[in-house]
Amino acid sequence: MNNNQDNTTSQPPIQQPYGQESYGQPPLQPYAQPPLQPFGQNPYSQLPAQPYGQPPVQPFGQPLQQYGQLPLQPYGQPPMQSYALQPPHDHATVAARRSLRRDVRSVCLTVAGFVALITVVSSLIMVAYTLVVMIIEGSFDQAFIGNSLEVRMAELTLESTGLASCLAIIISSAVFFIIRGKRFVTTDISTRRETPTFFMLMSLVALMFAVQFFMVLLNLAIQPLLDQIDVSTTDTLENAMGSILSTPIGLLYVMLIGPVFEEIAFRGAVMRKLEPHGANFAIVVSSLLFGLYHIILFQAFFAFLIGLIFAYTAGRFSLKWAMVLHILNNLLACASGISEEVGTVLMMLYLLGFVLSIALLIVKRDVLKAQKLAGAPAFPRVFKISFSSPWLIAFIAVFLVFGVLVL
């Protein structure tokens, strides 16, 4: 009898089957294993004993190590060198940033190629036109040698400016196939999102008039400073645009051909390329490139501001309505030079648009905030990453230098 009792006590306790142990009581454990503590009696501050030489286990819910601190090393191992641990990066965010840098580089190079190609093609067309006409007229005869020849060449060059501008922008637009492919002539042009109401269209026109009036005020403010260095914004614009506006085909370029193809290029190809990174980002960057494309500094700043309205229109509604606003803007700019009376009437309209725009921005501020949030960048620091790109920095610097040289 005693032997049976001794044998029973010397055997290890038997693990109770699952579901048969009493609630709240720990199951029986094998020999030499530390007993489990009952539920709720093991606070986080009480840690189980660790083998000799091993670092203690931190309580549940606390990080293994603080940011910037070195991890604990096994006993007898040399400590790790001190360095700041970087937080882990989201792989999707890293890929999006790489895509952003790649897209910024591609649009900068494409727009630069677009401008360079326009310059080369227009120059070749003007030279070819001048030579052909002079050969037909016999202007290379001895009678035209001297000043008369130079005068005739200048007249033909001026005459061909409008034609050269039309053909150059049409031909040069083909470079945007590089970044958009067949979408450049399909979805970039045909994408429609909302149908604008009459009130919305009039609001956009009022904003456009407000920008015109603001630029008039800005010109009056800075012109005394520019007079000190013998620079006039009005004379600079007239010298740049006078040759184009002197011919019927030049007027056609300014009022129709130019606005249509500029919208296809900047609000079509460039803005659609950047839209995956955020609507607001695409609007700002495409408008900036559109402004720098005009080179002349005062005109470039105006083009940037008015480009924000065109880009918003193309993004929210369609490219067609951006073209309509662009054509209207250029028509009014050309009409202002017809007579002083017309210029005065337009100035009153610009003032009215300025006042209405201020009232509109105040009344619709909640709507504007909601649209700003809806067009927020796809991930943080989109603008910082873009404007730190060496390609965009170089693009801005080069065009600003050209803008200073043409003053």
Buried (B, 14 or more C-beta within 10 A) or exposed (E): EEEEEEEEEEEEEEEEEEEEEEEEEEBBEEEEEEEEEEEEEEEEEEEEEEEEEEEEEEEEEEEEEEEEEEEBEEEEEEEEEEEEEEEEEEEEEEEBBEEBBEBBBBBBBBBBBBBEBBEEBBEEBBBEBBBEBBEEEEBEEEEBEEEEBEEBBEEBBBBBBBBBBBBBBBBBBEBBBBBBEEBBBEEBBEBEEEEBEEEBBBBBBBBBBBBBBBBBEBBEEEEEEBEEEEBBBEEBBEEBBBBBBEBEBBBBBBBBBBBBBBBBBBBBBBBBBBBBBBBBBBBBBBBBBBBBBBBBBBBBBBBBBBBBBBBBBBBBBBBBBBBBBBBBBBBBBBBBEEEEEEEEEBBEBBBBBBEBBEEBEEEEEEEEEEBEEEBEBBBEEBBEBBBEBEBBEEBBEEBBEBBEEEB
